[in-house]
Amino acid sequence: MLTKEHKSTQLNNTLNVLLTELGEECSNILALLNQLQLANLSTDQKGDILAQLSGAITHVHVHTEDLPDLIGDELFQLPDQG
């Protein structure tokens, strides 16, 4: 059983899942950006990378639409430290 102290420091499950997925997608985007920096990419390779990057950015945009509200809710629930 979690104590009240430990429970208050954990994130809402939905927020936790969304942040985990956001981290994974951001890692994917960084990998794609690094691939674009490679020398001697063929036109097909560059096109594939750019298409994947576009999809990943769109996914992040849609995925994070409600994230500011969820983070705000989480901040609102934090105990005052003053």
Order of alpha helices (4+ residues) and beta strands (2+ residues): alpha-alpha-alpha-alpha
